[in-house]
Amino acid sequence: MTLKLLFFASYTDIAGASELSADLADGSTVADVAAWVVDRYPKFAEILPKGRIAVNQEFAESTLALADGDEVAFMPPMSGG
């Protein structure tokens, strides 16, 4: 399946782009796509767990199964008020 990956704020700098596509096996989960990102961009290993991941514009748990064409957004922790 093909996923659309979106990176925001400082994550864009690490990935070198604000948008990528990823091909993963059918039945992959949010945890699997996060591992895919870390495998390609090792700097994410330490900081990715501190941020949030959304699937199709809704925050998602790591166990959520993904479907072909899903949009997966990676957002760093935000501060401010």
Secondary structure, DSSP 8 states (H G I E B T S, - for coil): -EEEEEE-THHHHHHTSSEEEEE--TT-BHHHHHHHHHHH-TTHHHHGGGSEEEETTEE--TT-B--TT-EEEEE------
